[in-house]
Amino acid sequence: MEADSTAQGREPELLRPSEEEERREKLEETRKRLCLDFANVSGTDVAVAQCYLAENDWDMQRALNSYFEPPLDEPAMDTMPPPVTETFVDLTGESSDNSVPAAVEKIGLNPQDDESTLSLITWNIDGLDLKNLPERARGVCSYIALYSPDVVFLQEVIPPLFDYLQKRAVSYTIIPGNTDAYFTAIMLKKSRVKIIKHEIIRFPTTSMMRNLLAVHATVFGNELCFMTSHLESTKDHGEERLNQLKMVLAKMKEVPESTTVIFGGDTNLRDKEVAKIGGLPNNILDIWEFLGKPEHCKYTWDTSQNTNLEARYNCKMRFDRLFLRAASAGGQINGQLFGFDLFFIPGAPLFSSFMLGLELISQVVEFCFIMSKTGVPKLLKQR
């Protein structure tokens, strides 16, 4: 996503490391001060303050209006108890300072205004499991607010959760893949992502209401196509799952070469299934494989740590995957792996979802590939 700065025959001006560090520190201090001011005015704490400010692009007046003047036509999800004031996110389990800004500082992922990066989360939020759904819904919103991603891919969204997200995540446009039962959705930050169009491609032989949701958009003048899906579940439906994967790959290839395509979601894929079709096409990357197949964030489904499923068996699978087909011009990526974050919601025995996750940084996009559910609230970090 680099601007053409060579038209005048000179190299672009870049901030020196010290200047860039100073800019980030100023931004961090400004946002910490806003959180404290919001907390003082609203009588809440910095965790709640950070959620409302992030959802409203750090505009204090809009955030306060959102807090004090909620919509009158609250859906069924909003009959839940009032939001608790303790911090929803514990990324380290080590520090007594559990404020959201402090957590962000610990992991080095302060929200960025950098036009050269884009942050993305993909997450199966397990909406079909109705246990402790209100608490888990608030946990999902808190985690999204913590990272303030530009794009979010969601799977297993149900109508009450969708309505709740629409009312709380006001700084995002949310496009659903359906409106009944359960479905996928893509969230796009209004201030950074401009939508061109979207389409829903039905899988013709699915028995589980699965489809492919695609959104064409621009990010600071760069054309991107975002795709998400929840491929057919369980071992017995492997043939249908492969048919769906073939459709996904075909649709990725159909997008004009001038556009970067990013697919992410709960694929339910087994490695041997991908091998059956000869692997991915040469111009489509599996991001985890491209970054060297780091073992510590391989499994996004792990029943040995999965407290939500209460499974009596041990099974580890890499169901959640992220594919990238770079644009024909300037499509090289250079990634670094950061690890995965695990979080829990105090007072609720269930985690917000049943997946682990990972974060990937590249020249093209900053991937926050996060699905969370595990047993120990701590941060595993590798630079």
N, C-alpha and C positions, 0 to 999 in steps of 0.2 A: 504494500500500500504506500509506496514511496512517491512523492510528488516529483514531477519532471523539473529538476533544478539545473539541468545541464544546458538548457536552451541558450543561456547567456555565456556558455563555455566556461563555467566555473563550478566548483563543488559547492553543495549546500552548506549553509552555516549550521553548525551543530552546537548545542549547549555543551560546555565542558562538564565533566562529571561533577565538579563542585557546584556548578550552577544548577544542574539537574537535581542534585541532592537538596540544594537549598529550596528549589521550587516545590519539591515533594514535601519537605518539612513544613513549608508555609501552608500548603494545602491541608496537610494533616492537622496542623494547629488550628487552622480556620474551622475545620469540621469538628474537631474536639470542642472548640468554644461554642459552636452552634448547638452541639448535643447538650452541653451543660446549660446553655440558655433555655433551650426547649424544655429540658427536665425541670428547671426552676419554675418556668411559667406554667407548665402542665401538671406539676406535682408528681411526675413519674421518675424514671431513672434513665440513664444514658442508653440502655439497651432499647427501650421503647422509643426514645428520642431518635436514635440512629435509624430505626425501622421507618418511622414516619418521614424523616428528612430524606433518606435515600429514595423512598418511594415518590418524593416530590422534588427530585433533582436538587436537593439541598436548598430549597427556597423556604425560609423560615415561616413566612406568612401562609403560604400554601399548606405547609406541614401542620401548622397550628389549626388552620381551618379544617383540615382533614381530621384532626384529632377531636376537636370540639364540636364539629358539625357533621357527624356521620350521616350517610344517606338514610332517609326515612323508611324506605321500602326494603328493610333488611330481609334477606332470604332465610331459609331454614337454618343455614350454617350459623347465622348471627344470633340465634336463640341460645347459643352456647354461653357459658359463664364469661364474665369480663376477662380480658387478657390479664394474666398474672404479670407481676412487675419484676420477677426475678429474670436474670439473663437466660435466654433460651439456649445459647450456644456455649459449649465448653470444649475448646479445641485442644487443650493441652493437659488438663487435669493436674497441673503442677503449680500454677500461680494462683495467689489469692486475689489478684486483680482480674476480675472476670467481666470487665466492661467490653462492649463490642469493639470500640476503637482500639483498645489494647489488644484484643484478639487479632484484629486485622494487622496491627503493627507487628505482632509476633511472627506472623506467617509471611510478611513482606508483600501483601496483596492489597495495599491501599488503592481505593478507586482511582482510576486514571482518566485524564482527559486527553490522552495521547491519541492522535488520529492514526498512528501507524499500527495500533493494536486493536483487537476486538476480543472481548471475553464471552465465553459461552459455557453454559451448564446444560448437561443432559441428565434427566432424573426420572426414574419410575417411582412415583410418589405413593403407590400402593393404595389407591383410593378404594379398591374393592374390599379391603379390610376395614370395617367400620368401627373397630375397637378404638376408643380414645381419639376419634377423628377430629373433634374440635381442637384438642391440644396439639395434635400432629399437624393440623392445617396451619395453626399459628407458628409452629416450628418451621414449616416450609417457608412461610413468608419471612420469618426472621433470618433464615439462612440465605434466602435470595437477597434480602436487604443487606446482609453482611458483605456479600461479594459484589453486589450491585452490577451483575453481568449485563452485557449488551443484548444477549440472546439467551433464551432458556428453552430447551426441549423438554417437554413433560409427557410421560406415559401414565396410563391408568388414572386419568382424571375423570371424576364423576361430576354431574351437574352442580350439586351443592358446593363442591370444592372450586369449580370453575366460577360460580357466582361470587364466592368469597374472594378469590384472586382478583376478579375484575374490580371489586370494591376497594380492595386493599392496595393492590399494585397499580396505582393510578398513573405512574410514569411509564407504563408499558401498554402497548397494543397487544391483545391476546387473541390469537386466531385458533379456533378449535378444529379438530379433524372430524368432529361429529357433535351432536348435541344430546344424544340418548345413551343410556346405559353407562359405558365407559369409553374413553377415547384419548387421543393424543392432543397436544396443543403446543403452539410455539408463541413465546413471549418476546417482544421486540421493544427495546428502549426507544421511546419516541424521540429523544433528543439526539440520538446517534444513528438510528437505523430508519431509513425511508423505504416504505413498502411500495413495490410496483404492482404486484399481483400475487395471488395465491391459488393453488389448485389442490384438489383431493383426488387421488387415484385409488380406486377401489381394487382390492385383490379379489378377482372374480370367483375363486374357489375357497375362500376362507370360511371356516365354520365358527370363527370367534370375532366377527365384526372388525377385522383388521384392515388397515389401509395405509397409504403413504401420503403424508401431508408435506407439501412443498411451498415455500414462500420465496418469491423473487424480490430482491431488495438492493438498495445501494447503501454503502457505508462510506461517507466522505468521498463520494464519486466513484468508488469501486463497486463493481457489480458482483453480487453474491447470490447464490441459491441455497437456502437452508432447507434441509429435509429431515423429517423424523418419522419413525414408525415403531410399532410394537409387533414384531413378527410372531407368527403362530407359536403357541406355547406347547410344552411337554415333548418328551422323546418320541411319542407315537406319531406326532405330526411333523416329522422331519422332512418328508417329501413336500408337503405344502409350504413349509418354511423355506426350503430351497427355491421353490417356484417364486415365492415372494422376494427372496434375495435377488434372484435373477431380474425381476421387475425393477427393483431398486437400482441395481447397477445399470440396467438399460436406460432408466430415466436420468441417471447421473450423466451418462454418455450423450443423451439427447440435448442437454443444456449447451448453448453456444460456447465455443472454446474461449471466448473473451471473458467468461464468467467463472469464478471460483465456486465449486460446489462442496458443501459440507453436509454430510449425513451423520446423524447420531441417534442412538436409541437403544431400547432393550430388544436385542436381536434374537435372544434365546439360541444363538448358534453354537454348535460344537465344532471344534477345529476340523474334525474328520468330514463334517458336512461341507465346509468350505473347500476342502481338498477334493471332494467329489466333482465339483464343477471346475476344477483346475485352478483354484485360487482366484484372487481378485485380478481384474484387468491391469495391464502394466501401468496405466496412467492413473490408477486409483490406489491411494495409500491407506493401509490400516495404521492409524497414528501410533498405537501402542507398539506395533511391530517396527515401525520406522524409527522409533526412539530406542530400539535395542531390546525390546521385550523385558522390561524391568520386572523382576519377579515379585517385588513387594507390593505392586499394585496390579497384579495380573487378574486376580479373581474378584469379580463384582458380585458373585453369588457364592456365599460360603455358609453352609448350614452349621458348621462347627462354631461360628460366631453369631449366627443369625437368631436373635432372641424373639423376633416377631413370629417366625414360622413354627416354633416349637417342634422342629423336626427331630425324629429319632434316628436319623442317619446322617452321615458325614458326606458332603458333596461340595466340590469346589468347581465353579465354572466361570468362564469369561463371557458372560452373556451380553454385557453392555459394550458396544463398540462404536468407534468414531472413524469414519472414512472421509478422505479428502481427495478431490480432483482439482488440482490447481489450474488456474487460468493459463492459457498457452504462453502469455507474456509475463515474465517476472514471477513464475510460479514455484521457485525453489523455496524450501523451508529448512530451517535450522532449529531443531527443537531442544529443549531442556526439560527434564522431568523434576517435578517438585514433590511428588508423593501423594498421599491421599489424606483427607480429613474425615474424622469420625465425630459425630455429635449426638447429643441426646437432649430430651426435653425434661427438665426437672418436674417431678410430680406425676409423670406419665410413664407407665411401664413399657410403652412401645416407642420405638424410634420412628422418625417420620417416614422412613422407607426401608426397603429390605436390601439395599445395595451398598457396596463400598464405592469408592470412586478415586479419580486421579485428576491431576491438573497438568496441562501441557502448555508450554510457552513456545511460540515460534515467531518468525519474522512476519508471517502472513496474518496470523491470529493468535491471541492468547486464549488457549483453551482451558476452561474450568470444567472438567468432565467429572461431575460429582453426583454420585448416587450414594445414599448413606443408610446403613443399618449394620451395627456391629455391637460388640459387647463392651468395649472399653473406650471411654471418651478421651482420646488423646490425639495429638498431631504427630504423624510420621513425616519427616521432612528430609529431603535430599537435594542439594544444589550442586 
